[in-house]
Structures are given as C-alpha cells and as structure tokens.
Amino acid sequence: MKKLINDPTAVVGDALDGMAAVHPSLSVHRNPDYVTRDDARNTGKVALISGGGSGHEPLHCGFVGKGMLDAAVPGAIFASPSANQIHEAAKHVATDAGVLFIVKNYTGDRLNFQMAADLLRSSGIDTEVVIVDDDVAVEDSTHTAGRRGTGATVVVEKIAGAAAEAGLPLAEVADIARRVNDNSASIGIALTSSIVPHIGQPNFDIGPDEIEFGVGIHGEPGRRRAALRPAAELFTDMANAINSELELQTGDEVIAIVNGLGGTPLIELYVMANELAKFTEQHGITLSRALVGSYVTALEMTGCTITLTRVTSDLLDYWDATVDTPVLNWTPTS
Amino acid sequence: MKKLINDPTAVVGDALDGMAAVHPSLSVHRNPDYVTRDDARNTGKVALISGGGSGHEPLHCGFVGKGMLDAAVPGAIFASPSANQIHEAAKHVATDAGVLFIVKNYTGDRLNFQMAADLLRSSGIDTEVVIVDDDVAVEDSTHTAGRRGTGATVVVEKIAGAAAEAGLPLAEVADIARRVNDNSASIGIALTSSIVPHIGQPNFDIGPDEIEFGVGIHGEPGRRRAALRPAAELFTDMANAINSELELQTGDEVIAIVNGLGGTPLIELYVMANELAKFTEQHGITLSRALVGSYVTALEMTGCTITLTRVTSDLLDYWDATVDTPVLNWTPTS
C-alpha cells in the first residue's frame, strides 16, 4: 500500500486538519467531525447538509460555502457518519427556515441521516431528507437497497444550494433537489481498485486488460467485468446505459460531469469529454454546462463516472448562480 | 497500460477537443495547437504566454483566462511545443504592450520559446522571456541544464498575470515574474511511475516500498531512491530541502502549493497540507495562501510536489486579484 499518510486510522482526521489550515472559508469541527460554511447561521435560509463516508474527496466538504452546502459530515473511510455527528452538524447551522439533508442512497447513510432528522424534528426543526440515487448500473448493490448515489450529488447540492440561497422555502428546495435527482443518471467504470488505508488490500482484483463496468464508488461490483477498449467505445456503452434510463430527446439540454475516480489523470478525462461532446452532438442534445475533473472519488481508484442531468432553464439558472466553495467558485456572467 | 484513451498518438488532440467542448471561455486552435483566452486581443495589456509538453494538465491550458495567461501552447506528451506553434499563438494574442513568455527550464522549451521570441522581436514585437527553475532537487537533470521548473510556474503565471491585467509595462511584469521565481522553491516525490501513451512502458521502475525523492515531472531521477515512510517524515525531508534554498525566517509569509502528480487522491494531499501547516507554525512562518490539488501533473504518476513562495504584500495582492480561468477562479474578498 503506497499512500501519503501517517497512521492509517488517522487519515480522515489529518485530512480535516489540513483542510482547516488551507481553507479559511471553512470551519472545521473535530470530535464530532463536521465542516460548516462559517460560524454564523444564515438566518432565514434553508440549511443544506450533506455527508457520507470519507474517501470521496472533494465530496462533500469541498462543496461547503455560499450557494451550496451549509455543512458537510464526513464519516470514516467508506463508512457513514453517525447520527449523532449529523445531528450536531445540523444543530450548528439549522435555521427557522428548516434543514434539508441531501443523502446518497446507501443503507448506513439513510439510516443515520433519518435518525438525525427525527431528532431535529422532535426539537421542532422542520427537516426534509432528499435521497440521491442516480447510478443506473445496478438496482440493488452491496450496502444499498435500490440504486446507488454518485455524481448527481454534486448537481443536486449545487442547484438546491442556489435555490436555498435565493430564499425558497424548505418544501420547494426539497422539490427542486428531487427534480434534479429524477432527471439525472450516472454510470462508472473502474480500471483499477482502491485500497482502504486501514485494510491495506485492494477492494477487488482486476486483470491488466479488464475494467469493471458499472462500478460503485466504494469498488462495489457493477454490471459486468469487461475488456478495456478505446475511450470512444467505453463512452458509448456508458452513454447508452445512461440514456436507456434518461431517454433524452433531440432538443434536450443537459449538465454533464466527467468525473475522475481519484487516480485518473485530467488528460484522460478530457479525452472522455471529447467523446461526450460527440455523443450530445449526434443526438441533438445541448451540452449546456459540464464539469471535467475529480469531484466524487473512490480514493486512488482509476476510471471515471459520467453523469448527465436533464435541465430546464430554471435549473440552469440555479446552476449558474453565484457559488463560493473550495471546489466550485463562480459568479454568473451577465 | 490502462488508460481512458483512443489512439495513443491522438491523446493530446482528443483532449484539446474535449477542452474546447466544455470550456466556452477558451478558444482552442488546432494545427498548430494552442489555446487562447478569447479571440480578441487585450489591447494595451502585456500578453502572457506559457506552454510546454502535455501530460501536466491542467498546466498550462487550464490557466488561460482573465488575470492569468492569454495563451497556452501544448506540445506532445512530455515534449516541447515547436517554435512555430509558439510563434503562431503569440501572434494571435500579441499587443502593442508586448509579450511575456513564461518558460519552465527544460532545454527543448527554452530553445523553442527563444526562437519564437526572436521571430516576434524581428517583427517589432517587444518580447521578454522569464525562466522558471524552482525545483531544488538537482542542479542539472535529464532534459535540463540548471534546475527544473515545476510547481512555481502556477504562482508565476498567477502573479504576473495579475500584474499584466493591472496594466504594468512589460519590463515590470517580467521583473515581478522573476521575483516570484527567485523566491520560490519546490521538490517532488514519486510513489509510482507514469506511462507515456505512445511508449506504453513505465518511465522508471520502482519497488513497492520505495519512493523517488526529488523526482521530476517527467519521471526524471531526483536525489535518491528512498524508503516510503509516514507523511510527516516525508514532508519534513521535503520542507528541509526547500528551506535550505529559501532560508525562510520567522515572520516570513508564503504561498504554498501542495500539488498532486496526477494519480494522487485529494485526501492524501490534505494529509500533506496538515504537515505543511505544522511546519509553518513551528517555524513562525505565515501560511498566507495555499492551493491543495493537482495543478502540475505527470500523467498518472502518484506522489506530490511541495512549492513554497516567499511573498511580500504587493505579491500577495496580485495573488488575490481577480482570476477567471478553468482552474483558478476567484475575486478578492473586500
């Protein structure tokens, strides 16, 4: 196991301390661990909170900031944060406008966010939970009943974050988040496995000419073991899997994420982005916005996920709205 | 060789086409290949141009935009762009205020940028060349007379870009760029090698418990083959190598880059950032600004480089000035 770490059991804490040192816009709380936008509550604005296992950086802490998350709650590597941890984070940022939890669909995350939501409600804080389940690879999976949540989480967090910043009430922000999830589909491929630090062994074995088609972001099995082929062919298979779910029509507009899984160099992601552009052009789809980079990772796994979100102009306006986080940072061009 | 590519000889072109599809703020020109900020010249502003071999993404194309580069010129993987290619890019963005070339210190890059500078001057365009040679690992190296240029390139491009945007004349922008380089030092470590697509074999062999201390961004040998150790010990060795050059004093302020070499997951870079914060605190140095991520890469090589730049308040103001590129994007906080 070759990693830039100290004690394998201290990786998450060390990384959080590192984040605290370099991102003055974040408040990093330890024991319990959570990261907030700042120490002030944003009164009158719905508070957005997400979280999940660590090892997927920059998700979720890198998306804390104006126009996106108010708090992120990191668990141990590939393990849900505790209900108590989520509850503490939520209490820190909750406002009279209520709390929205954005939760990737894994059994542990659902359970712990649900328990935290019950605790908040019992103390009179209006709380909604939105589940992200965009990964079309498999219906049920290791750690999951129903589809897994992956790349669309970033789109949900951005668009719901802008809706909350615009002052929409909780029910409407939650509706918008669910609309984004319902219009999103993702699929991933892995070329190599990751190694969880405290385990020290690859999550799965894979041959030198093989890929896992439909891999999960913890290395969970996908649809099939397949041969490594040229990027154009791999992309076509991925796009077809996505589109058999989304059923995009000529004239549709999409936001796309070409996402590296942690160990993938950027030049390869741009090669995949070129295949994406060919696909959208061939199908008469407008590639309205795209992110190319490593946003939802699986430690050092190589490979990528592709996420497409069908958008209407209102969702696109929320996407374009001002955001100020360590990772996404822009103001609308006038 | 496991890569998300098509034809191994077409990787750079495919990636440039992908960039064109997803970054509307960039104009991607093909044959000869170069990327410009937009199709308009920024009259009255010194034009900043950088470039070098591909395989180091997002360097340099990801730093094209307002407040940073006017053009970037990518060569083949790990190979200098041609003098003609550089000259064409420069002609596209040159203004009456002149042209500044920012060149990493590799023999091929120096030669070709120098030839392009001569061509520009012969057609009456005032041109300065600034060499970046921040890598303290070795004095001479494969492809290099003198020290190699690595992570400080980003700092030079950002600060000189802001100085140019502020309307400073060519000689002053060049002086500022040289001041940044003179106050910067970097060193890298590799845990694994990269593979150049059209070669198909690792650049170097390295054992399962070994690192290359002082590696170059093309996998060039550094100071020594050493044992993999905890991040804190590796960081201390790197910081000492840097500091024996910079001789930082209590009270100094630095900009730091904790840079992944392409295959390194972000969580490990934050672990290294935590070691950086301990180092600066122990030495009474102010960590004024820091970037943590993969900015100057070597394809899928794992490991990192650390760059420290000693800054004064004027340089820090240029660092904080508005920048709008695919990678760095911020406005000063008031």
Interface residues (C-beta under 8 A of the other chain):
Chain A: K2 K3 L4 I5 N6 D7 V11 V12 D14 A15 L16 D17 G18 M19 A20 A21 V22 S54 G55 E57 P58 G62 L191 T192 S194 P208 L228 P230 A231 A232 L234 A256 V258 G262 G263 T264 P265 L266 I267 E268 L269 Y270 V271 M272 A273 N274 E275 L276 A277 L287 A290 L291 V292 S294 T297 L299 E300 T302 G303 C304 N329 W330 T331
Chain B: K2 K3 L4 I5 N6 D7 V11 V12 D14 A15 L16 D17 G18 M19 A21 V22 S54 G55 E57 P58 G62 L191 T192 S194 P208 L228 P230 A231 A232 L234 A256 V258 G262 G263 T264 P265 L266 I267 E268 L269 Y270 V271 M272 A273 N274 E275 L276 A277 L287 A290 L291 V292 S294 T297 L299 E300 T302 G303 C304 N329 W330 T331
